[in-house]
Amino acid sequence: MHRHIEWDDPGSASVSKLFTNDHHDHAKIGNGDILSARYQGKIVRVEVEAYREEDAVSIAKVVAILDSQGHRLKGLENLNLGDLVRLPDDKRAFEKREDND
């Protein structure tokens, strides 16, 4: 059974918003894909185990949780590595690109 998570709004990092006006076919989500979302201000990476196209939801396992400095965490209050979660497409987020100055 998957864990219900109230994902953070991805705001300007929203994958869905970027592709709203894109008339080209972007990649389909498949098993093994790594997706990102935000939860409690942290970056959460998940590995897709199943994708429900009719609901636009990925069922995925949490494989990484990172704080704002990129440090890996083992878990948060309601989310831990290995948890199975539902990630709706509208909550998917791009990760910030770090500048190497």
Summary of the structure (lengths in Angstrom):
residues: 101
radius of gyration: 13.5
end to end distance: 44.0
largest distance: 44.0
contacts: 250
relative contact order: 0.29
helix: 11%
strand: 40%
